[in-house]
Amino acid sequence: MARPARIYIAAAEASGDMLGAELIDALRRLDPKTEIAGMGGAEMARRGVVSTFDISQLSVFGMLDGLRIVKLVHERADEAAEAAVQFGADAAVLIDSWGFMLRLAWKLEARAPDMTRIKYVAPQVFAARRGRAKVLARHVDHLLAIHPFDAEYFEPHGLKTTFVGNPALARNLSGDGAGLRQRHGIAPDEEVLLMLFGSRRGELGRLFAPFAAAAGRLRQARPQTRLVTALAPSIAAQAREMIAAEPAFADLVVVEACERLDAFHAADAALACSGTVTLELARLGVPTIAAYRLGWITWAVAHFVLMKAKYISLVNIAADEMLIPEYVQMDCTGDRLAGAAYALLEDARGREALSERLREVTQGMAGEGADPAAAAARKVLELVRARRRAMGG
């Protein structure tokens, strides 16, 4: 009797941890005997897949941030590769996180060349760094893509690609906005602006000051507006300390991570770190302002050399229209963020029309609405079976 499939799943930041957790659930639904090990965060740990180290130490963005932890990245990639080999994995699923996962792929390739290496979520070469497609094709065996247009960038380099769909467009985003308001003393008719600092420490560090400045200006201009934040577990402890020391956030309502979706449903508008969360908010029709800052050297290289897309938000890219105002780098100031939030909050009719447009665009992005995690799991198991056939097992 053939032994069960063994899958090693690696996630290095909060969004990847959620993808990993959903993949674990789907694999177990398809084949309950599947054996799974890996590295990840709290969501994967809740499924019994516990990392031997804290992945938040790897959650950085930008060249300088990456250079500061390059030794740690190699050490952790070594540790993960050894764990996958010791586990006897048939396949390793490497989720997002380009820099870390590329190094992990190299190490797996050297230590266990027969192990199938699967990249889940392509680097966004449609926006920047087209050369990454060729690099990835040399070091992994298959790509699970979340955008229908990814294949055209990777398959010309010989990397077989399967479009599974974007999990952020398939997740259950139901929540209880009224319940959150009641629990935190916010009246049903009070105006709520949701402020989201991101899930990386670098994002928190770079966005905290402009968000605080925006909050201070909004407290003066619109004292009736209630400010609410839901903190990602990866930054929660540090963020709480910073918030406690910031007078502009004296009235900020800080809710637990488990109340995140309730906060989304309670919001009239949002100011958020650009990323997956802006896509989730768009699905719910929450008018959102996206903000982002990089280190200056990284920004200069990205802006003047690498960037190919007009926008940084997937919703804007899909719509080819600035539905989510983007305030990046030098534009990401307290004055500009406060002005944008003020304009949104002042225009109730405009918010309603924008809300409908956001829902329309994200519904179109979702396509047929199949379950991306299930599609990914089916492909992973198919690749494991193909590997075993090829090896005569």
Secondary structure as GFF3:
##gff-version 3
##sequence-region A 1 393
A	DSSP	beta_strand	6	11	.	.	.	ID=ss1
A	DSSP	alpha_helix	14	30	.	.	.	ID=ss2
A	DSSP	beta_strand	35	39	.	.	.	ID=ss3
A	DSSP	alpha_helix	42	46	.	.	.	ID=ss4
A	DSSP	three_ten_helix	55	58	.	.	.	ID=ss5
A	DSSP	alpha_helix	63	68	.	.	.	ID=ss6
A	DSSP	alpha_helix	70	87	.	.	.	ID=ss7
A	DSSP	beta_strand	91	95	.	.	.	ID=ss8
A	DSSP	alpha_helix	98	111	.	.	.	ID=ss9
A	DSSP	beta_strand	116	120	.	.	.	ID=ss10
A	DSSP	alpha_helix	132	139	.	.	.	ID=ss11
A	DSSP	beta_strand	142	145	.	.	.	ID=ss12
A	DSSP	alpha_helix	151	154	.	.	.	ID=ss13
A	DSSP	three_ten_helix	155	157	.	.	.	ID=ss14
A	DSSP	beta_strand	161	163	.	.	.	ID=ss15
A	DSSP	three_ten_helix	167	169	.	.	.	ID=ss16
A	DSSP	alpha_helix	177	183	.	.	.	ID=ss17
A	DSSP	beta_strand	191	196	.	.	.	ID=ss18
A	DSSP	alpha_helix	201	221	.	.	.	ID=ss19
A	DSSP	beta_strand	225	230	.	.	.	ID=ss20
A	DSSP	alpha_helix	236	244	.	.	.	ID=ss21
A	DSSP	three_ten_helix	247	249	.	.	.	ID=ss22
A	DSSP	beta_strand	253	255	.	.	.	ID=ss23
A	DSSP	three_ten_helix	257	259	.	.	.	ID=ss24
A	DSSP	alpha_helix	260	266	.	.	.	ID=ss25
A	DSSP	beta_strand	269	273	.	.	.	ID=ss26
A	DSSP	alpha_helix	276	283	.	.	.	ID=ss27
A	DSSP	beta_strand	288	292	.	.	.	ID=ss28
A	DSSP	alpha_helix	296	301	.	.	.	ID=ss29
A	DSSP	pi_helix	302	306	.	.	.	ID=ss30
A	DSSP	alpha_helix	314	319	.	.	.	ID=ss31
A	DSSP	beta_strand	326	328	.	.	.	ID=ss32
A	DSSP	three_ten_helix	329	331	.	.	.	ID=ss33
A	DSSP	alpha_helix	334	346	.	.	.	ID=ss34
A	DSSP	alpha_helix	348	366	.	.	.	ID=ss35
A	DSSP	alpha_helix	372	390	.	.	.	ID=ss36
###
